[in-house]
Amino acid sequence: MLTDILRTSITSSLVICFLLLLRTTIFRIFNKGFNYYIWLIVIVRLLFPFSYFTYTISDSKFQYKPILNEVDYSNTVLIIYLTIVILLAIYRFIKYLKFKSLVIDLSYDIENLEINNLYNNLLKELNIEKHIKLKYTYEINTPSFFGLFDNYILLPPHNYNLNELHWI
C-alpha cells in the first residue's frame, strides 16, 4: 500500500508539472470548465491512490504463522502512517468547522446592486447553477472561495472596482 501511495505521489507530481506547463500554452484556448475537470481528475487520483488490481489475493492457502516469531514491519509502518493520516484529517476537519462558524457568523451580505448584478451575470456566463453566496467579512485578508456544501465567495471589505470584482 505504501508503494502505491509513493508511486501515485510521484506520478501525480509529474502530471501536475505537465499540466502547469500546458496551462501556459495549450489550455488557454479551452474554457474554465475544461481546466477545472482536468485538475479534478488529478485531485481524485491523489485522494484515491489505490487500484483494484494491486490487492488481489494470489494464494488461497491459509498458513498459520506465530506473531512473535516474525514481525512484519511494513504492516507496522502502514498502521502508524494511517493513524497519523486519520488524526491529521480529524484535526483539519475540526479546524475547518471552527473557521467556518467564525467566518459565517461574522460575515454579511453584499447589498451593492452593481456588484450583485455583475456576480449574477458571471454565474450565468459560466453556467453555474449552484447557489454560491457572496459575502463581506473582516476575518480574511484576500478574496477567497469557501465551503464544502454551502459555498461562499468571501471578500474583505474594500473598495473594489467592477473590473477587479470580475476577475475575483
N, C-alpha and C positions, 0 to 999 in steps of 0.2 A: 504494500500500500504506500509506503514511504517513497519507493522508487517511482510509483505512478504520480505522486504529488510533485516530486522533483522533476520528472520528465514533463509534466504538464506546465509547471512553472517556467521551465527553460523554453519550451516551445511557444508558450503564450507570450513570453518576453520577446522572443524573436518576431512573432506575429504583430505584437504591439509596435515594435520598431518599424516593421514593414508598413503597417497602417499609418504610422506617423509620417513616414516618407511619402506614401501615396496621398495622404491628406493634403500635402502642399502642392501636389501636381494633379493627378488624375481625379481624385474625389471632389475637386472643386466644381466639376461640371454636374455632379449629382445633387439631388435635393437633400435637405437636412434629415428627412426620414430615412433615406438610404444609409447615410452615415451613422445615424442612431442605431439602426438594426445591425450594422456591421460591428459596432462596438458592443452591442448587446450579446452577440454571439461569443465574443471574447470573454465577456464577463460571466456568461453562463458556463463556459468551458472552465474558467478558473474556479467557479463555485462548485462544480461537479467534476473533479479531476479523475474520476474512476471510469473504467469502461467495463462493460459486461463480460467481455472475453477474458479479462485478466483474472477473474476469480472463479473460473470453472474448476470443478473437482476432477483431478486426474487419476486418483487412486481411490477405489471404492472400499478397500480393506480398512478395517478398524484395527489399529495397533495400540496396544497398551504400553505407555511409557511412563515410568515413575517421574514425578515432578522434581523431586530433589536431586536426581542423578544428572539431569541435563537441563540447563537453564537456557531458554531461547531469548536472547537479548533483544532481538528485533521486535518481539511482541511487547516487551517491557518499554522499549523506546516508543513504540506506537501508542501504548496506553498513556504514557506521560505526555506525548505530543497531543493526543486527542483531549486529554484532561485540560491541558493548557489552552487549547483552542476553544473548548466549551466554556471555560472560565472567562476567557477574554471576550467571547461573544456575549455572555451574560452581562459582564461589566459594561461593554459598549452599549448594549441594549438599554440597560438601566440609565446610563448617562444620556442616551438619546431621549428617553422618556422624560427625564428631568429637564433637559434643554427644551424639548417640545412644549412642555407645560409652561415653562418660563416665557418662552417667546410668544406662544399663543395668548397667554394671559396679558402680556404687556404690549401686544400689537393692536393696531386699529386700522379700520378700512380706509381706503383712499377715496375721498369724496370729490376730487377734481374731475370734472366732466370730460375734459380733453384727454386726460390720462386714461380714463376708463374707456373712452371711445377708441383710442389707439390700441389699448390692450385687447378689446373685443375684436377689432379688425385684424389684429395679428393672430388671434386664436382661429378666426375664420380662414385666414390666408394659409395657416399651417395645418388646417383640417384637424384641430384639436377640439374634441367634443367633451372631454372630461372637464369638470368644473374645477378650476385652479384659482384659489383666492389670491387677490393682490392686496398686500397689506404693508403699512409702515411700522417699523419698530426701531427703538433705540438700542436694542440688545445686540445688534450686528453692526459691523463697520463697512461691509460691502454688500451689494445686492446678491441675493442667493435664492436658490430653489430649495424647498424643504418639505419633507413629509413622505411617508411610505404609502399611506392610503388616503389621507386628507392632504392634498398638495397645496402648497403656498409658494408664492413668489414674494419674498421679503425684501423690502427696500429700506435703507436707513433714511430718515427724514433729511432731504437735501433738495436743493432747487435744481432739479434735472430739467434739461430742455427736452423737447419731444424726440429729437434725433437720438439723444443718449438713451432715452427710455425705449426707443425702438430696438436698439441693439441689446439692451438689457433683457 
